[in-house]
Amino acid sequence: MKGDAAAPVPLVIYGVPFYNLSFDETVEWIVARVRSGRPANIATANLDFVTKAWDDPELQRILIDADLVLADGFPIVRISPFFGPRLKGRVAGSDLTPMLAARAAQEGLSIYGLGGAQGVAEKAMAILKKRHPDLKIAGALSPDYSPLLEMDHRGILQSLEQAKPDILFVALGAPKQDKFISMHVRGWNVPVAMGVGASLDFITGEQRRAPLWIRRCQLESLWRICCSPRRLFVRYVANLRFLLSASRQMLQIHFMADKPLPFQTLDEADFARLAKSGITAERFQGLENESAAEELVERLRSSSAGHNLLLDLHAVPWLNSLELGALLEINKSCRARGKRLVLYAPRPKVMRLLQTCRLTDYFNTARRFDEVQSIIQNLVEHLDGGAIYEEGSLTLELPMELTAATLPVFEKEAEFIHHELQEQGILKTIAVDAAQLDFIDSSGLGFLIALKKVTQDEGVSMSIANLNTKPRRTFEIARVDKVLLHA
């Protein structure tokens, strides 16, 4: 790994990127990231995460956008060779948390515990302090239970701002803890935040962890289900059903006939035309190892800076986990700059793979030259959304993505226009047009809920129309569909 705390190219398994690090490498990465001062979001994902991510578009996007996703489960490690390179091993959050506390004491870094039942975070921090007298405890907080969008976010953020921890352990339960981190990681002054699940409970003894010999035999799941059968039986059955179903689908794709579909071949003249339109184009080839993947990602990040990117996949019969990981990293880099990656002429097997892994909404695909230009033009027109006022009605056209990253610009414009119209006393209705909305996260939902409350207080009616299937699913999972979508 590089000294600037850059993570390796991940391995994508069932549509979720896992970073191939050992325990020691993970600790070194986290320490380096703290020193860099750049905020990081770390997730420890097991099979239950992957199961949920197939049904929860927001959770999958959080895992894709996270700075580090660790394989916290032996099933993921065991099955990884069938997708590409083998993962080095399980990196469990419940083991990583005390390891990080020990290393933080050595490095002079501070930690903060957030979550758990009343008093658990405080007790866990006290125990870690007793184990490591030199450890700096920045603080601890166990907020009263409430749904994510009803939490006292402002109070928690004020506490973190005062404490200024180097490492934040968030124990709100998955995926709530990961959604909480994703909502705030871009705005707070916390170098590293990690969802740790029941780790604080294990430290305090609120929950018993499996004995070491059981963990070494990879039977911890059996231990946990015996300890909490009512709570975990249904979950583990669902995870097993998912594993069998998803694996069957992947096998079917792998052995399906490779029948190329008609597409427009791109020659050097087409590449030159794309370059004039601000699109860097390149032919994608298979990657032999992780070094080749890292070199490709870094090269394309540099060569396409400020441009949209097209990768011609017509000659690629299959994408293994490393190649998918490289494409995710390249697309993540493009999106961070407000640009997009277009995958050109993917074969049927590759397209089916992307569909099965729930990645077709994350990647743009095209089979003709004019489709590429249409995708980019649509991005330019609808990336930021807009507002239109006409005869007492304010129409808010939502951007393609309403997220913690895109919300500040859209919210500022919407609030300014809303305030101006209210001052003039001419606003009667707000119509939210979601026709172009492809993705929304909890921050976006929070904005819409707040807007709904404000309009109700003002006596202004608000409606949301033209909501697509994927965003609607996010509304349903957050249980705000009845509040926002019905009068």
C-alpha positions in Angstrom: 0.0 0.0 0.0 1.0 3.6 -0.6 2.1 5.9 2.2 -0.8 8.4 1.5 -3.3 5.8 2.8 -4.7 5.0 -0.6 -6.5 1.6 -0.4 -5.9 -1.1 -3.0 -8.3 -1.8 -5.7 -11.2 -3.8 -4.1 -12.6 -7.2 -5.1 -16.3 -7.0 -6.0 -18.3 -9.9 -4.6 -22.0 -10.0 -5.2 -21.9 -6.3 -6.1 -20.1 -5.2 -2.9 -16.4 -4.1 -3.0 -14.2 -5.7 -0.4 -10.6 -4.4 0.2 -8.1 -7.2 0.3 -6.2 -6.3 3.5 -5.0 -8.3 6.6 -5.6 -7.1 10.1 -2.1 -5.5 10.3 -2.5 -3.8 6.9 -5.9 -2.4 8.0 -4.5 -0.9 11.2 -1.6 0.6 9.2 -4.0 2.1 6.7 -6.2 3.6 9.4 -3.3 5.2 11.2 -2.0 6.6 7.9 -5.4 7.9 7.1 -5.7 9.7 10.5 -2.4 11.3 9.9 -3.5 12.5 6.4 -6.4 14.4 7.9 -8.8 13.3 5.2 -12.1 11.9 6.6 -12.7 8.2 5.9 -15.7 6.0 6.2 -15.0 2.3 7.0 -17.5 -0.5 6.9 -17.1 -4.0 8.2 -19.5 -6.0 6.0 -20.6 -9.6 6.4 -23.0 -11.8 4.5 -25.9 -10.1 6.1 -24.7 -6.7 4.7 -24.5 -8.2 1.2 -28.0 -9.7 1.6 -29.4 -6.3 2.6 -27.5 -4.4 0.0 -29.3 -6.4 -2.8 -32.6 -4.9 -1.6 -31.3 -1.6 -0.3 -29.9 0.7 -3.0 -28.7 3.2 -0.4 -26.7 0.6 1.5 -25.1 -0.7 -1.6 -24.1 2.8 -2.7 -22.7 3.5 0.8 -20.5 0.4 0.5 -19.4 1.4 -3.0 -18.5 4.9 -1.9 -16.9 3.9 1.4 -13.1 4.4 1.7 -12.6 0.9 3.1 -14.9 -2.2 3.2 -13.6 -5.1 5.2 -14.8 -8.7 4.9 -16.3 -9.4 8.4 -17.4 -12.9 7.6 -15.9 -16.3 6.6 -18.6 -17.0 3.9 -17.4 -14.0 1.9 -13.7 -15.0 2.3 -14.4 -18.6 1.4 -16.4 -17.8 -1.8 -14.0 -15.0 -3.0 -11.8 -17.3 -5.2 -14.8 -18.1 -7.4 -15.0 -14.4 -8.3 -11.3 -13.7 -8.8 -8.4 -13.3 -6.4 -8.8 -14.7 -2.9 -9.4 -12.4 0.0 -6.6 -12.7 2.6 -8.9 -13.4 5.4 -11.7 -12.2 7.7 -11.2 -8.8 9.3 -13.8 -8.7 12.0 -14.9 -5.4 13.4 -15.2 -7.0 16.9 -11.4 -7.9 16.7 -10.4 -4.7 14.9 -11.9 -2.3 17.5 -9.7 -3.4 20.5 -6.7 -3.6 18.1 -7.2 0.0 17.0 -7.6 1.1 20.6 -4.2 -0.5 21.5 -2.6 1.1 18.5 -4.2 4.4 19.2 -2.6 4.4 22.7 0.8 3.8 21.1 0.3 6.5 18.5 -1.2 9.1 20.8 -4.5 9.1 18.9 -7.9 9.7 20.6 -11.0 7.5 20.2 -14.7 8.1 20.7 -17.5 5.6 21.3 -21.0 6.3 19.9 -24.0 4.1 20.3 -25.1 1.0 22.2 -27.6 0.9 25.0 -27.5 3.6 27.7 -24.1 3.6 29.3 -22.5 1.0 27.1 -20.3 3.4 25.1 -19.0 5.1 28.3 -18.3 1.7 30.0 -16.5 0.4 26.9 -14.3 3.5 26.7 -13.5 3.1 30.4 -12.5 -0.6 29.9 -10.3 0.3 27.0 -8.7 3.1 29.0 -8.0 0.6 31.9 -6.3 -1.8 29.4 -4.3 1.0 27.8 -3.5 3.8 30.4 -2.0 6.0 27.6 -5.1 5.8 25.5 -6.8 9.2 24.9 -10.6 8.9 25.3 -12.2 11.9 23.4 -15.6 11.0 24.6 -18.6 8.6 24.6 -22.3 8.9 23.9 -25.2 6.5 23.9 -28.1 8.4 22.4 -31.7 7.2 23.1 -32.9 4.9 20.4 -34.8 6.4 17.5 -35.0 5.9 13.8 -32.1 7.3 11.8 -34.0 10.3 10.5 -35.4 11.2 13.9 -32.1 11.1 15.7 -30.7 14.3 17.3 -28.1 14.7 14.6 -27.3 18.3 15.6 -26.6 17.3 19.2 -24.4 14.4 18.2 -22.4 16.5 15.8 -21.9 19.2 18.4 -20.5 16.6 20.8 -18.1 15.3 18.2 -17.0 18.8 17.2 -16.1 19.5 20.8 -14.4 16.2 21.4 -12.4 16.2 18.1 -11.7 12.4 18.1 -9.2 10.9 15.7 -11.1 7.6 15.5 -14.9 7.3 15.9 -16.5 3.9 16.7 -20.2 4.0 15.7 -22.2 1.2 17.3 -25.8 2.0 16.1 -26.4 -1.4 14.5 -26.2 -2.1 10.7 -27.1 -0.5 8.4 -28.2 2.4 10.6 -24.6 3.1 11.7 -23.3 3.1 8.1 -26.0 5.4 6.9 -25.3 7.8 9.8 -21.6 7.9 8.9 -22.4 8.4 5.2 -24.7 11.4 6.1 -22.0 13.3 7.9 -18.5 12.0 6.8 -18.1 14.9 4.3 -18.8 17.6 6.8 -17.4 16.6 10.2 -13.9 17.0 11.5 -13.4 13.3 12.2 -10.4 11.6 10.4 -11.7 8.0 10.6 -15.2 6.7 11.4 -16.0 3.0 11.5 -19.2 1.1 12.0 -18.5 -1.5 14.7 -21.9 -3.2 15.3 -21.9 -5.1 18.6 -18.2 -4.5 19.3 -18.8 -2.2 22.3 -21.2 -4.8 23.8 -18.5 -7.4 23.5 -16.0 -5.2 25.2 -18.3 -4.5 28.1 -19.6 -8.1 28.3 -23.2 -7.1 27.5 -23.0 -9.8 24.8 -20.8 -12.8 25.0 -18.5 -13.5 22.2 -17.7 -17.0 21.0 -14.6 -18.6 22.6 -11.4 -18.3 20.6 -11.4 -22.0 19.6 -14.9 -21.7 18.1 -13.8 -18.6 16.1 -10.8 -20.4 14.8 -13.1 -23.3 13.7 -15.1 -20.6 11.8 -18.2 -21.6 13.8 -19.0 -18.2 15.4 -22.2 -17.9 13.5 -23.4 -21.1 15.1 -22.4 -19.9 18.5 -24.3 -16.6 18.0 -27.5 -18.3 16.8 -27.4 -20.6 19.8 -27.1 -17.6 22.1 -29.8 -15.5 20.4 -32.0 -17.9 18.5 -35.1 -15.7 18.3 -33.1 -12.7 17.1 -30.8 -14.4 14.6 -32.5 -17.5 13.3 -34.6 -15.7 10.7 -31.6 -13.5 9.7 -29.3 -16.5 9.1 -31.9 -18.4 7.2 -32.4 -15.3 4.9 -28.6 -15.0 4.5 -28.3 -18.7 3.5 -31.1 -18.5 1.0 -29.5 -15.4 -0.5 -26.1 -17.1 -0.7 -27.6 -20.1 -2.5 -29.7 -18.0 -4.8 -27.1 -15.5 -5.7 -24.4 -18.2 -6.3 -26.8 -20.1 -8.6 -27.4 -16.9 -10.6 -23.7 -16.2 -10.9 -23.0 -19.7 -12.1 -25.7 -19.4 -14.7 -24.2 -16.2 -16.0 -20.7 -17.7 -16.0 -21.8 -20.6 -18.2 -24.2 -18.8 -20.5 -23.4 -18.6 -24.2 -21.3 -15.6 -25.2 -23.3 -14.1 -28.1 -22.1 -10.6 -29.0 -24.9 -8.1 -29.6 -24.7 -5.6 -32.5 -22.8 -2.5 -31.7 -21.1 0.4 -33.5 -17.4 -0.2 -33.7 -15.3 2.8 -32.5 -12.2 3.6 -34.5 -9.5 6.2 -33.9 -11.6 8.9 -35.6 -14.4 8.3 -33.2 -12.0 8.5 -30.3 -10.8 11.9 -31.6 -14.4 13.1 -31.9 -15.1 12.0 -28.4 -12.0 13.8 -27.1 -13.3 17.1 -28.7 -16.6 16.5 -26.8 -14.7 16.3 -23.5 -14.8 12.5 -23.3 -11.6 10.5 -22.9 -11.9 7.1 -24.5 -9.9 3.9 -24.1 -10.2 0.2 -24.8 -10.5 -1.9 -21.6 -8.4 -5.1 -21.3 -8.2 -7.8 -18.7 -6.2 -7.2 -15.6 -3.6 -9.9 -14.6 -3.1 -8.8 -10.9 -3.7 -6.1 -8.3 -0.7 -4.1 -9.4 -2.0 -3.9 -12.9 -5.4 -2.8 -11.6 -3.9 -0.1 -9.4 -1.8 1.2 -12.3 -4.8 1.4 -14.6 -6.9 3.2 -12.0 -4.2 5.8 -11.3 -3.5 6.3 -15.0 -7.1 6.9 -15.9 -7.6 9.2 -12.9 -4.8 11.4 -14.2 -5.5 11.2 -17.9 -9.2 11.8 -17.7 -9.1 14.6 -15.0 -11.9 17.0 -15.8 -13.3 14.8 -18.5 -16.0 12.1 -18.8 -14.6 8.7 -19.6 -15.5 5.9 -22.0 -14.1 2.4 -21.7 -14.7 0.1 -24.7 -15.6 -3.4 -23.3 -16.6 -5.1 -26.6 -13.5 -7.4 -26.5 -13.9 -8.4 -22.8 -15.8 -11.7 -22.4 -16.0 -11.6 -18.5 -15.2 -9.4 -15.6 -13.7 -11.0 -12.5 -13.9 -9.4 -9.0 -10.7 -7.4 -9.5 -11.7 -6.0 -12.9 -15.1 -5.0 -11.5 -13.3 -3.4 -8.6 -11.1 -1.3 -10.9 -14.2 -0.1 -12.8 -15.9 0.9 -9.6 -12.8 2.8 -8.5 -12.6 4.6 -11.9 -16.3 5.5 -11.8 -16.0 6.7 -8.2 -13.2 9.0 -9.2 -15.3 10.3 -12.2 -18.3 10.9 -10.0 -16.2 12.8 -7.4 -15.5 15.3 -10.1 -19.1 15.6 -11.3 -18.3 13.4 -14.4 -19.3 9.9 -15.5 -17.8 6.7 -16.8 -19.6 5.1 -19.8 -19.1 1.4 -20.4 -19.2 0.9 -24.2 -20.6 -2.3 -25.9 -20.4 -4.7 -22.9 -21.2 -8.3 -24.0 -24.4 -10.0 -22.9 -22.6 -12.0 -20.2 -21.0 -8.8 -18.8 -24.2 -6.9 -18.9 -26.0 -9.8 -17.2 -23.3 -9.8 -14.5 -23.8 -6.0 -13.9 -27.6 -6.5 -13.7 -27.3 -9.4 -11.2 -24.9 -7.5 -9.0 -27.2 -4.5 -9.0 -24.7 -2.3 -10.7 -26.5 -1.2 -13.9 -27.8 2.0 -12.1 -24.2 2.9 -11.1 -22.7 2.5 -14.5 -23.8 4.1 -17.7 -23.7 1.8 -20.8 -24.0 2.5 -24.5 -23.8 0.6 -27.8 -23.7 3.4 -30.3 -21.8 6.7 -30.6 -24.9 8.8 -30.4 -25.9 7.1 -27.2 -22.7 8.2 -25.5 -23.3 11.8 -26.4 -26.9 11.5 -25.2 -25.8 10.2 -21.8 -23.4 13.0 -21.3 -25.8 15.6 -22.5 -28.5 14.3 -20.1 -25.9 14.5 -17.3 -25.2 18.1 -18.0 -28.9 19.0 -18.1 -30.1 17.2 -15.0 -27.0 16.8 -12.7 -27.9 19.7 -10.4 -31.7 19.8 -10.7 -33.5 23.2 -10.8 -36.5 25.3 -9.7 -39.3 26.8 -11.7 -42.1 29.2 -10.4 -45.3 29.7 -12.2 -48.6 31.2 -10.9 -48.3 30.3 -7.3 -46.7 26.9 -7.8 -43.0 26.2 -7.3 -41.7 23.1 -9.1 -38.5 21.7 -7.7 -36.8 19.4 -10.3 -34.7 17.0 -8.3 -31.2 16.3 -9.5 -30.2 12.8 -10.8 -28.8 12.1 -7.3 -30.0 13.7 -4.1 -27.3 12.8 -1.6 -25.1 14.1 1.2 -22.6 15.0 -1.5 -25.0 16.9 -3.9 -27.6 18.2 -1.4 -25.8 21.4 -0.2 -26.0 23.1 -3.7 -29.5 22.0 -4.4 -30.8 22.8 -0.9 -29.3 26.3 -0.9 -31.0 27.2 -4.2 -34.3 25.7 -3.2 -34.3 27.4 0.2 -33.4 30.8 -1.3 -36.3 30.6 -3.9 -38.7 29.2 -1.3 -37.9 32.1 1.1 -38.2 34.7 -1.5 -41.7 33.5 -2.6 -42.9 33.2 1.0 -41.7 36.7 1.7 -43.9 37.9 -1.2 -46.8 35.8 0.0 -47.4 34.3 -3.4 -46.5 30.6 -2.8 -49.4 28.2 -2.7 -48.0 24.8 -3.7 -44.6 23.0 -4.1 -44.5 20.3 -6.6 -41.4 18.1 -6.3 -40.6 16.5 -9.7 -38.6 13.3 -9.3 -38.6 12.2 -12.9 -34.8 12.6 -13.3 -34.0 11.2 -9.8 -32.0 8.0 -10.1 -30.8 7.7 -6.5 -31.5 9.3 -3.1 -29.9 8.7 0.3 -30.9 9.4 3.9 -29.6 13.0 3.7 -31.9 13.6 0.7 -34.8 12.0 2.5 -34.1 14.2 5.5 -34.3 17.3 3.3 -37.6 16.3 1.8 -39.1 15.5 5.3 -37.9 18.9 6.6 -39.4 20.7 3.6 -42.7 18.8 4.2 -42.8 20.0 7.8 -42.0 23.6 6.8 -44.7 23.7 4.1 -47.3 22.3 6.5 -46.5 25.0 9.0 -46.8 27.6 6.3 -50.1 26.2 4.9 -48.5 25.4 1.6 -49.3 22.0 0.0 -46.4 19.8 -1.2 -46.4 16.8 -3.5 -43.9 14.4 -5.0 -44.5 13.0 -8.4 -42.8 10.8 -11.1 -40.7 8.8 -8.6 -38.8 5.9 -10.1 -38.7 2.4 -8.8 -35.2 2.4 -7.1 -35.7 5.7 -5.3 -39.1 4.6 -4.2 -37.6 1.5 -2.6 -35.3 3.8 -0.5 -38.4 5.7 0.6 -40.0 2.4 1.6 -37.0 1.0 3.5 -36.8 4.3 5.5 -40.5 4.1 6.1 -41.1 7.6 4.9 -43.2 6.7 1.8 -46.5 7.3 3.6 -45.3 10.6 5.0 -43.9 12.0 1.8 -45.8 10.3 -1.0 -49.4 10.6 0.3 -51.3 13.7 1.0 
